[in-house]
Amino acid sequence: MKVLVYIAISLLSLVVGFYLSRIVQKRKLEEYERIGRKILEDAKREAETIKREASLQAKDMILQARTEFDQEIKSRRLELEKIEQRLAQKEASFEKKLEILERKEGELLEREKELSRREAEASQKIKEYEILLEKEREKLEKISGMTAEEAKNLLLQMVEENARFEALKICKRIEEEAKEKADKKAKEIIALAVQRYAGEYVTEESVSVVQLPNEEMKGRIIGREGRNIRALEAATGVDIIIDDTPEAVILSCFNPIRREVARLALERLVADGRIHPARIEEVVAKVAEELEEKIKEAGEKAVFDLGLHNVHPELIKLLGKLQFRSSYAQNVYRHSIEVAFISGIIAAELGINVKDAKRAGLLHDIGKAVDHEVEGSHAQIGADFARKYGESEEIVHAILAHHEEIEAQSILDVVVQAADALSGARPGARREMLQTYIKRLEDLERIASSFPGVEKCYALQAGREIRVVVRSDEVSDDELYALSRDIAKKIESELTYPGQIKVVVIRETRAVEYAR
Protein backbone atom coordinates (compact mmCIF):
# COMPACT_ATOMS: atom_id res chain seq x y z
CA MET A 1 0.00 0.00 0.00
CA LYS A 2 2.86 2.32 0.88
CA VAL A 3 4.37 1.61 -2.52
CA LEU A 4 1.23 2.76 -4.28
CA VAL A 5 1.17 5.93 -2.18
CA TYR A 6 4.77 6.62 -3.09
CA ILE A 7 4.00 6.04 -6.78
CA ALA A 8 0.96 8.30 -6.65
CA ILE A 9 2.97 11.01 -4.93
CA SER A 10 5.71 10.69 -7.50
CA LEU A 11 3.26 10.93 -10.40
CA LEU A 12 1.59 13.92 -8.76
CA SER A 13 4.99 15.55 -8.30
CA LEU A 14 5.82 14.97 -11.94
CA VAL A 15 2.52 16.46 -13.11
CA VAL A 16 2.90 19.47 -10.81
CA GLY A 17 6.51 19.93 -11.91
CA PHE A 18 5.50 19.71 -15.55
CA TYR A 19 2.82 22.39 -15.18
CA LEU A 20 5.08 24.56 -13.12
CA SER A 21 7.82 24.34 -15.80
CA ARG A 22 5.23 25.21 -18.45
CA ILE A 23 4.22 28.29 -16.46
CA VAL A 24 7.86 29.33 -15.98
CA GLN A 25 8.62 28.85 -19.67
CA LYS A 26 5.55 30.87 -20.63
CA ARG A 27 6.55 33.70 -18.33
CA LYS A 28 10.13 33.63 -19.72
CA LEU A 29 8.74 33.69 -23.26
CA GLU A 30 6.58 36.69 -22.42
CA GLU A 31 9.57 38.37 -20.80
CA TYR A 32 11.70 37.61 -23.88
CA GLU A 33 9.01 39.01 -26.20
CA ARG A 34 8.83 42.15 -24.07
CA ILE A 35 12.63 42.56 -24.20
CA GLY A 36 12.62 41.93 -27.97
CA ARG A 37 9.95 44.55 -28.53
CA LYS A 38 11.95 46.99 -26.44
CA ILE A 39 15.14 46.25 -28.39
CA LEU A 40 13.27 46.66 -31.67
CA GLU A 41 11.84 49.97 -30.56
CA ASP A 42 15.29 51.15 -29.41
CA ALA A 43 16.78 50.10 -32.76
CA LYS A 44 14.08 51.99 -34.64
CA ARG A 45 14.67 55.09 -32.55
CA GLU A 46 18.45 54.79 -33.08
CA ALA A 47 17.96 54.30 -36.84
CA GLU A 48 15.82 57.42 -36.98
CA THR A 49 18.51 59.34 -35.12
CA ILE A 50 21.26 58.11 -37.47
CA LYS A 51 19.10 58.91 -40.47
CA ARG A 52 18.52 62.45 -39.24
CA GLU A 53 22.29 62.91 -38.53
CA ALA A 54 23.24 61.54 -41.98
CA SER A 55 20.73 63.86 -43.61
CA LEU A 56 22.20 66.83 -41.76
CA GLN A 57 25.77 65.83 -42.73
CA ALA A 58 24.73 65.42 -46.37
CA LYS A 59 23.15 68.86 -46.35
CA ASP A 60 26.33 70.36 -44.81
CA MET A 61 28.53 68.67 -47.43
CA ILE A 62 26.30 69.87 -50.25
CA LEU A 63 26.41 73.39 -48.83
CA GLN A 64 30.22 73.28 -48.47
CA ALA A 65 30.65 71.89 -52.03
CA ARG A 66 28.37 74.61 -53.39
CA THR A 67 30.40 77.27 -51.54
CA GLU A 68 33.70 75.91 -52.91
CA PHE A 69 32.23 75.70 -56.41
CA ASP A 70 31.07 79.32 -56.20
CA GLN A 71 34.56 80.40 -55.05
CA GLU A 72 36.27 78.48 -57.85
CA ILE A 73 33.87 79.97 -60.42
CA LYS A 74 34.63 83.41 -59.01
CA SER A 75 38.43 82.87 -59.22
CA ARG A 76 38.17 81.50 -62.75
CA ARG A 77 36.09 84.51 -63.74
CA LEU A 78 38.79 86.83 -62.31
CA GLU A 79 41.54 84.94 -64.21
CA LEU A 80 39.55 85.20 -67.45
CA GLU A 81 39.12 88.91 -66.89
CA LYS A 82 42.89 89.32 -66.39
CA ILE A 83 43.61 87.26 -69.54
CA GLU A 84 41.17 89.42 -71.52
CA GLN A 85 42.92 92.53 -70.24
CA ARG A 86 46.36 91.18 -71.26
CA LEU A 87 45.05 90.18 -74.66
CA ALA A 88 43.62 93.62 -75.11
CA GLN A 89 46.97 95.19 -74.16
CA LYS A 90 48.87 92.90 -76.55
CA GLU A 91 46.44 93.64 -79.32
CA ALA A 92 47.00 97.34 -78.77
CA SER A 93 50.80 96.89 -78.83
CA PHE A 94 50.56 94.76 -82.00
CA GLU A 95 48.56 97.49 -83.67
CA LYS A 96 51.23 100.04 -82.70
CA LYS A 97 54.00 97.79 -84.02
CA LEU A 98 52.07 97.20 -87.22
CA GLU A 99 51.78 100.92 -87.72
CA ILE A 100 55.55 101.30 -87.14
CA LEU A 101 56.30 98.48 -89.60
CA GLU A 102 54.05 100.00 -92.23
CA ARG A 103 55.82 103.32 -91.78
CA LYS A 104 59.26 101.67 -92.03
CA GLU A 105 58.15 99.71 -95.08
CA GLY A 106 57.26 102.95 -96.76
CA GLU A 107 60.66 104.39 -95.88
CA LEU A 108 62.39 101.25 -97.23
CA LEU A 109 60.51 101.57 -100.50
CA GLU A 110 61.69 105.13 -100.79
CA ARG A 111 65.27 104.12 -100.04
CA GLU A 112 65.06 101.28 -102.55
CA LYS A 113 63.98 103.68 -105.25
CA GLU A 114 66.89 105.96 -104.29
CA LEU A 115 69.33 103.04 -104.40
CA SER A 116 68.06 101.94 -107.79
CA ARG A 117 68.60 105.42 -109.11
CA ARG A 118 72.13 105.57 -107.68
CA GLU A 119 72.90 102.08 -109.02
CA ALA A 120 71.93 103.20 -112.46
CA GLU A 121 74.19 106.23 -112.12
CA ALA A 122 77.06 104.04 -110.85
CA SER A 123 76.65 101.61 -113.74
CA GLN A 124 76.83 104.52 -116.15
CA LYS A 125 80.00 105.82 -114.47
CA ILE A 126 81.57 102.33 -114.51
CA LYS A 127 81.02 102.08 -118.22
CA GLU A 128 82.61 105.48 -118.66
CA TYR A 129 85.60 104.44 -116.49
CA GLU A 130 86.03 101.20 -118.44
CA ILE A 131 86.16 103.17 -121.65
CA LEU A 132 88.75 105.51 -120.14
CA LEU A 133 90.79 102.55 -118.81
CA GLU A 134 90.76 100.90 -122.19
CA LYS A 135 92.04 104.09 -123.80
CA GLU A 136 94.78 104.41 -121.14
CA ARG A 137 95.74 100.75 -121.58
CA GLU A 138 96.12 101.25 -125.31
CA LYS A 139 98.30 104.28 -124.67
CA LEU A 140 100.48 102.31 -122.18
CA GLU A 141 100.84 99.40 -124.60
CA LYS A 142 102.00 101.79 -127.33
CA ILE A 143 104.50 103.45 -124.97
CA SER A 144 105.90 100.20 -123.38
CA GLY A 145 105.78 98.02 -126.44
CA MET A 146 104.12 95.15 -124.44
CA THR A 147 100.58 93.88 -124.28
CA ALA A 148 98.67 93.90 -121.02
CA GLU A 149 99.00 90.10 -120.74
CA GLU A 150 102.78 90.27 -121.17
CA ALA A 151 103.07 93.03 -118.56
CA LYS A 152 100.94 91.02 -116.14
CA ASN A 153 103.08 87.90 -116.61
CA LEU A 154 106.25 89.93 -116.09
CA LEU A 155 104.86 91.45 -112.90
CA LEU A 156 103.75 88.05 -111.59
CA GLN A 157 107.18 86.60 -112.32
CA MET A 158 108.88 89.40 -110.39
CA VAL A 159 106.47 88.99 -107.46
CA GLU A 160 106.99 85.21 -107.48
CA GLU A 161 110.80 85.55 -107.43
CA ASN A 162 110.67 88.04 -104.59
CA ALA A 163 108.23 85.85 -102.65
CA ARG A 164 110.40 82.76 -103.16
CA PHE A 165 113.48 84.65 -101.98
CA GLU A 166 111.67 85.92 -98.88
CA ALA A 167 110.26 82.44 -98.21
CA LEU A 168 113.74 80.90 -98.39
CA LYS A 169 115.03 83.50 -95.96
CA ILE A 170 112.14 82.81 -93.58
CA CYS A 171 112.60 79.02 -93.85
CA LYS A 172 116.32 79.35 -93.20
CA ARG A 173 115.70 81.55 -90.17
CA ILE A 174 113.04 79.20 -88.79
CA GLU A 175 115.29 76.18 -89.32
CA GLU A 176 118.22 77.87 -87.57
CA GLU A 177 116.00 78.96 -84.68
CA ALA A 178 114.56 75.44 -84.35
CA LYS A 179 118.04 73.87 -84.34
CA GLU A 180 119.29 76.40 -81.82
CA LYS A 181 116.32 75.87 -79.51
CA ALA A 182 116.46 72.06 -79.84
CA ASP A 183 120.20 72.01 -79.15
CA LYS A 184 119.79 74.36 -76.19
CA LYS A 185 116.90 72.31 -74.76
CA ALA A 186 118.84 69.05 -75.14
CA LYS A 187 121.84 70.56 -73.37
CA GLU A 188 119.61 71.84 -70.58
CA ILE A 189 118.03 68.40 -70.07
CA ILE A 190 121.40 66.62 -70.06
CA ALA A 191 122.97 69.20 -67.74
CA LEU A 192 119.97 68.99 -65.41
CA ALA A 193 120.15 65.19 -65.34
CA VAL A 194 123.87 65.23 -64.50
CA GLN A 195 123.46 67.94 -61.84
CA ARG A 196 120.49 66.27 -60.14
CA TYR A 197 122.26 62.93 -59.83
CA ALA A 198 125.28 63.03 -57.49
CA GLY A 199 127.10 59.76 -58.21
CA GLU A 200 130.17 58.43 -56.46
CA TYR A 201 133.67 58.25 -57.91
CA VAL A 202 134.31 54.49 -57.93
CA THR A 203 137.26 52.36 -59.05
CA GLU A 204 137.73 48.62 -58.81
CA GLU A 205 140.88 46.50 -58.60
CA SER A 206 141.57 43.24 -60.41
CA VAL A 207 143.01 41.58 -57.27
CA SER A 208 142.09 41.54 -53.59
CA VAL A 209 144.50 42.00 -50.70
CA VAL A 210 143.93 40.43 -47.26
CA GLN A 211 145.80 42.04 -44.39
CA LEU A 212 147.36 39.68 -41.82
CA PRO A 213 147.99 40.41 -38.12
CA ASN A 214 151.61 39.17 -38.36
CA GLU A 215 154.06 37.31 -40.61
CA GLU A 216 153.57 34.01 -38.75
CA MET A 217 150.03 33.83 -40.10
CA LYS A 218 151.44 33.19 -43.62
CA GLY A 219 152.89 29.88 -42.43
CA ARG A 220 149.59 28.84 -40.88
CA ILE A 221 147.77 29.69 -44.13
CA ILE A 222 150.24 27.56 -46.10
CA GLY A 223 149.99 24.69 -43.60
CA ARG A 224 152.01 21.53 -43.31
CA GLU A 225 153.37 20.65 -46.77
CA GLY A 226 151.00 23.32 -48.21
CA ARG A 227 147.78 21.43 -47.46
CA ASN A 228 145.93 24.46 -46.11
CA ILE A 229 146.63 26.70 -49.10
CA ARG A 230 145.80 23.86 -51.52
CA ALA A 231 142.49 23.25 -49.73
CA LEU A 232 141.69 26.96 -49.81
CA GLU A 233 142.47 27.26 -53.53
CA ALA A 234 140.49 24.10 -54.31
CA ALA A 235 137.45 25.29 -52.32
CA THR A 236 137.36 28.82 -53.73
CA GLY A 237 138.95 28.50 -57.21
CA VAL A 238 141.22 31.47 -56.46
CA ASP A 239 145.00 31.79 -56.78
CA ILE A 240 146.48 32.72 -53.41
CA ILE A 241 149.80 34.55 -53.79
CA ILE A 242 152.02 34.65 -50.71
CA ASP A 243 155.14 36.72 -51.41
CA ASP A 244 157.43 39.12 -49.62
CA THR A 245 154.67 41.71 -49.15
CA PRO A 246 154.67 42.31 -45.41
CA GLU A 247 151.58 41.13 -43.50
CA ALA A 248 149.49 40.71 -46.67
CA VAL A 249 148.19 37.94 -48.94
CA ILE A 250 147.09 38.61 -52.54
CA LEU A 251 144.04 36.84 -54.04
CA SER A 252 143.86 36.67 -57.84
CA CYS A 253 140.92 35.42 -59.90
CA PHE A 254 139.08 36.49 -63.06
CA ASN A 255 135.73 35.87 -61.31
CA PRO A 256 135.11 38.69 -58.80
CA ILE A 257 132.47 36.70 -56.87
CA ARG A 258 134.84 33.81 -56.24
CA ARG A 259 137.54 36.31 -55.27
CA GLU A 260 135.16 37.95 -52.77
CA VAL A 261 134.24 34.55 -51.29
CA ALA A 262 137.92 33.77 -50.87
CA ARG A 263 138.65 37.15 -49.26
CA LEU A 264 135.83 36.88 -46.74
CA ALA A 265 136.64 33.25 -45.94
CA LEU A 266 140.35 33.98 -45.44
CA GLU A 267 139.62 36.99 -43.21
CA ARG A 268 137.27 34.87 -41.09
CA LEU A 269 139.81 32.03 -40.83
CA VAL A 270 142.57 34.46 -39.83
CA ALA A 271 140.34 36.03 -37.18
CA ASP A 272 139.29 32.62 -35.85
CA GLY A 273 142.81 31.13 -35.89
CA ARG A 274 141.63 27.58 -36.65
CA ILE A 275 143.00 26.86 -40.13
CA HIS A 276 142.81 23.29 -41.43
CA PRO A 277 141.18 21.68 -44.51
CA ALA A 278 137.91 20.69 -42.84
CA ARG A 279 137.46 24.12 -41.26
CA ILE A 280 138.37 25.81 -44.58
CA GLU A 281 135.64 23.92 -46.47
CA GLU A 282 133.11 24.70 -43.75
CA VAL A 283 133.90 28.44 -43.70
CA VAL A 284 133.98 28.74 -47.52
CA ALA A 285 130.57 27.07 -47.82
CA LYS A 286 129.09 29.34 -45.15
CA VAL A 287 130.61 32.49 -46.70
CA ALA A 288 129.34 31.51 -50.16
CA GLU A 289 125.83 31.10 -48.74
CA GLU A 290 126.02 34.46 -46.94
CA LEU A 291 127.34 36.16 -50.09
CA GLU A 292 124.39 34.82 -52.09
CA GLU A 293 122.08 36.45 -49.55
CA LYS A 294 124.04 39.73 -49.78
CA ILE A 295 123.81 39.64 -53.56
CA LYS A 296 120.03 39.24 -53.31
CA GLU A 297 119.80 42.08 -50.78
CA ALA A 298 121.87 44.37 -53.03
CA GLY A 299 119.53 43.69 -55.95
CA GLU A 300 116.46 44.30 -53.78
CA LYS A 301 117.97 47.55 -52.46
CA ALA A 302 118.55 48.84 -56.01
CA VAL A 303 114.97 48.01 -56.99
CA PHE A 304 113.58 49.56 -53.78
CA ASP A 305 115.66 52.76 -54.10
CA LEU A 306 114.34 53.28 -57.63
CA GLY A 307 110.73 52.59 -56.65
CA LEU A 308 110.26 49.70 -59.09
CA HIS A 309 107.86 46.77 -58.67
CA ASN A 310 107.27 43.26 -60.04
CA VAL A 311 110.94 42.61 -60.90
CA HIS A 312 111.61 38.88 -61.25
CA PRO A 313 113.73 37.38 -58.41
CA GLU A 314 116.27 36.04 -60.92
CA LEU A 315 116.76 39.54 -62.35
CA ILE A 316 117.18 40.87 -58.80
CA LYS A 317 119.89 38.26 -58.18
CA LEU A 318 121.67 39.23 -61.42
CA LEU A 319 121.52 42.88 -60.39
CA GLY A 320 123.19 42.03 -57.10
CA LYS A 321 125.99 40.20 -58.94
CA LEU A 322 126.78 43.39 -60.88
CA GLN A 323 128.36 44.92 -57.76
CA PHE A 324 131.26 42.51 -58.33
CA ARG A 325 131.69 43.45 -62.02
CA SER A 326 133.48 46.48 -63.41
CA SER A 327 133.74 48.10 -66.83
CA TYR A 328 136.80 50.29 -67.49
CA ALA A 329 137.27 50.44 -63.71
CA GLN A 330 133.65 51.59 -63.19
CA ASN A 331 131.46 49.43 -60.93
CA VAL A 332 128.62 48.10 -63.12
CA TYR A 333 126.14 47.90 -60.20
CA ARG A 334 126.54 51.58 -59.33
CA HIS A 335 126.70 52.46 -63.03
CA SER A 336 123.34 50.73 -63.60
CA ILE A 337 121.69 52.59 -60.69
CA GLU A 338 123.19 55.85 -61.96
CA VAL A 339 121.87 55.23 -65.48
CA ALA A 340 118.42 54.44 -64.02
CA PHE A 341 118.31 57.72 -62.08
CA ILE A 342 119.54 59.77 -65.06
CA SER A 343 117.04 58.02 -67.37
CA GLY A 344 114.23 58.86 -64.97
CA ILE A 345 115.27 62.52 -64.81
CA ILE A 346 115.49 62.83 -68.61
CA ALA A 347 112.15 61.01 -69.01
CA ALA A 348 110.49 63.41 -66.57
CA GLU A 349 111.81 66.38 -68.55
CA LEU A 350 110.55 64.88 -71.83
CA GLY A 351 107.15 63.90 -70.39
CA ILE A 352 107.39 60.11 -70.96
CA ASN A 353 106.91 57.23 -68.51
CA VAL A 354 109.49 57.67 -65.71
CA LYS A 355 109.02 54.14 -64.27
CA ASP A 356 109.75 52.49 -67.65
CA ALA A 357 112.82 54.71 -68.14
CA LYS A 358 114.21 53.80 -64.71
CA ARG A 359 113.48 50.11 -65.32
CA ALA A 360 115.24 50.07 -68.70
CA GLY A 361 118.18 52.05 -67.30
CA LEU A 362 118.61 49.67 -64.36
CA LEU A 363 118.47 46.54 -66.55
CA HIS A 364 120.47 47.83 -69.54
CA ASP A 365 123.75 46.13 -68.43
CA ILE A 366 122.16 43.09 -66.75
CA GLY A 367 123.92 40.86 -69.29
CA LYS A 368 127.32 41.76 -67.82
CA ALA A 369 126.47 39.61 -64.79
CA VAL A 370 126.82 36.46 -66.94
CA ASP A 371 128.55 37.60 -70.16
CA HIS A 372 131.72 35.73 -69.07
CA GLU A 373 129.65 32.54 -68.87
CA VAL A 374 127.40 32.89 -71.97
CA GLU A 375 128.35 33.55 -75.59
CA GLY A 376 127.26 36.85 -77.14
CA SER A 377 127.28 40.58 -76.42
CA HIS A 378 126.09 41.73 -73.01
CA ALA A 379 123.22 43.71 -74.65
CA GLN A 380 121.89 40.58 -76.40
CA ILE A 381 122.36 38.43 -73.29
CA GLY A 382 120.61 41.03 -71.12
CA ALA A 383 117.72 41.33 -73.57
CA ASP A 384 117.30 37.53 -73.61
CA PHE A 385 117.21 37.38 -69.80
CA ALA A 386 114.77 40.32 -69.59
CA ARG A 387 112.43 38.68 -72.12
CA LYS A 388 112.73 35.31 -70.35
CA TYR A 389 111.73 36.80 -66.99
CA GLY A 390 108.68 38.72 -68.18
CA GLU A 391 109.88 42.23 -69.06
CA SER A 392 107.94 44.12 -71.75
CA GLU A 393 109.17 44.29 -75.34
CA GLU A 394 109.74 48.04 -74.96
CA ILE A 395 112.22 47.41 -72.10
CA VAL A 396 113.86 44.53 -74.02
CA HIS A 397 114.34 46.71 -77.10
CA ALA A 398 115.86 49.52 -75.02
CA ILE A 399 118.40 47.02 -73.57
CA LEU A 400 119.24 45.77 -77.08
CA ALA A 401 119.62 49.28 -78.52
CA HIS A 402 121.64 50.95 -75.75
CA HIS A 403 124.92 50.36 -77.66
CA GLU A 404 123.26 50.93 -81.08
CA GLU A 405 123.66 47.27 -82.01
CA ILE A 406 120.15 47.67 -83.40
CA GLU A 407 118.43 50.87 -84.46
CA ALA A 408 116.57 52.86 -81.81
CA GLN A 409 112.81 52.85 -82.39
CA SER A 410 111.39 54.82 -79.46
CA ILE A 411 112.20 57.76 -77.23
CA LEU A 412 112.91 55.29 -74.40
CA ASP A 413 115.75 53.71 -76.45
CA VAL A 414 117.37 57.12 -77.00
CA VAL A 415 116.92 58.10 -73.32
CA VAL A 416 118.75 54.97 -72.13
CA GLN A 417 121.53 55.53 -74.68
CA ALA A 418 121.99 59.12 -73.50
CA ALA A 419 121.94 58.17 -69.81
CA ASP A 420 124.48 55.38 -70.39
CA ALA A 421 126.79 57.79 -72.23
CA LEU A 422 126.43 60.42 -69.48
CA SER A 423 127.20 57.92 -66.72
CA GLY A 424 130.29 56.59 -68.51
CA ALA A 425 131.60 59.97 -69.68
CA ARG A 426 131.20 62.01 -66.49
CA PRO A 427 134.48 63.02 -64.82
CA GLY A 428 135.85 60.39 -62.46
CA ALA A 429 133.48 57.64 -63.60
CA ARG A 430 136.08 55.66 -65.53
CA ARG A 431 139.81 55.56 -64.90
CA GLU A 432 142.25 55.92 -67.78
CA MET A 433 145.74 57.32 -68.07
CA LEU A 434 145.73 60.94 -69.25
CA GLN A 435 148.50 60.36 -71.78
CA THR A 436 146.67 57.38 -73.31
CA TYR A 437 143.44 59.36 -73.48
CA ILE A 438 145.06 62.37 -75.16
CA LYS A 439 147.02 60.12 -77.54
CA ARG A 440 143.84 58.38 -78.66
CA LEU A 441 142.10 61.70 -79.35
CA GLU A 442 145.11 62.95 -81.35
CA ASP A 443 145.17 59.71 -83.36
CA LEU A 444 141.46 60.05 -84.09
CA GLU A 445 141.88 63.57 -85.46
CA ARG A 446 145.04 62.54 -87.37
CA ILE A 447 143.28 59.63 -89.10
CA ALA A 448 140.29 61.79 -90.07
CA SER A 449 142.52 64.62 -91.36
CA SER A 450 144.46 62.23 -93.60
CA PHE A 451 141.59 61.94 -96.09
CA PRO A 452 141.37 64.40 -99.01
CA GLY A 453 138.73 67.11 -98.84
CA VAL A 454 138.71 67.25 -95.01
CA GLU A 455 138.79 70.83 -93.74
CA LYS A 456 138.45 70.36 -89.96
CA CYS A 457 137.87 67.50 -87.53
CA TYR A 458 137.07 67.36 -83.82
CA ALA A 459 137.11 64.45 -81.35
CA LEU A 460 134.08 64.76 -79.04
CA GLN A 461 132.48 62.98 -76.07
CA ALA A 462 135.75 61.68 -74.61
CA GLY A 463 136.73 60.12 -77.92
CA ARG A 464 133.40 58.37 -78.53
CA GLU A 465 132.60 60.60 -81.55
CA ILE A 466 134.67 62.18 -84.31
CA ARG A 467 133.07 65.06 -86.21
CA VAL A 468 134.56 65.79 -89.67
CA VAL A 469 133.85 68.94 -91.72
CA VAL A 470 134.63 68.64 -95.44
CA ARG A 471 134.99 71.22 -98.19
CA SER A 472 131.80 71.44 -100.21
CA ASP A 473 133.67 72.11 -103.47
CA GLU A 474 135.79 68.93 -103.15
CA VAL A 475 133.35 66.41 -101.62
CA SER A 476 129.80 65.93 -102.94
CA ASP A 477 126.78 64.77 -100.98
CA ASP A 478 126.98 61.32 -102.54
CA GLU A 479 130.60 60.92 -101.43
CA LEU A 480 129.82 61.68 -97.75
CA TYR A 481 128.66 58.15 -96.95
CA ALA A 482 131.70 56.54 -98.58
CA LEU A 483 134.04 58.94 -96.72
CA SER A 484 132.45 58.20 -93.31
CA ARG A 485 132.73 54.46 -94.00
CA ASP A 486 136.40 54.75 -95.02
CA ILE A 487 137.27 56.80 -91.91
CA ALA A 488 135.51 54.25 -89.66
CA LYS A 489 137.39 51.34 -91.29
CA LYS A 490 140.75 53.07 -90.90
CA ILE A 491 140.02 53.81 -87.22
CA GLU A 492 139.11 50.14 -86.67
CA SER A 493 142.33 48.96 -88.30
CA GLU A 494 144.75 51.40 -86.59
CA LEU A 495 143.33 52.11 -83.11
CA THR A 496 142.45 50.11 -80.02
CA TYR A 497 139.60 51.60 -78.00
CA PRO A 498 136.73 50.59 -75.68
CA GLY A 499 133.15 50.54 -76.96
CA GLN A 500 132.55 52.22 -80.31
CA ILE A 501 133.34 55.51 -82.05
CA LYS A 502 130.73 57.43 -84.01
CA VAL A 503 131.94 59.08 -87.24
CA VAL A 504 129.93 62.13 -88.36
CA VAL A 505 130.83 63.78 -91.69
CA ILE A 506 129.37 67.25 -92.36
CA ARG A 507 129.24 69.04 -95.70
CA GLU A 508 128.09 72.65 -95.47
CA THR A 509 126.92 74.71 -98.45
CA ARG A 510 126.94 78.47 -97.94
CA ALA A 511 125.18 81.05 -100.12
CA VAL A 512 126.57 84.59 -99.76
CA GLU A 513 124.97 87.76 -101.07
CA TYR A 514 125.67 91.42 -100.28
CA ALA A 515 122.95 94.03 -99.79
CA ARG A 516 124.08 97.38 -101.20
Beta strands, then each sheet from edge to edge (+ up, - down):
strand 1: 207-211
strand 2: 239-241
strand 3: 248-252
strand 4: 326-327
strand 5: 330-331
strand 6: 454-460
strand 7: 465-470
strand 8: 502-507
sheet 1: 1+ 3- 2+
sheet 2: 4+ 5-
sheet 3: 6+ 7- 8-
end
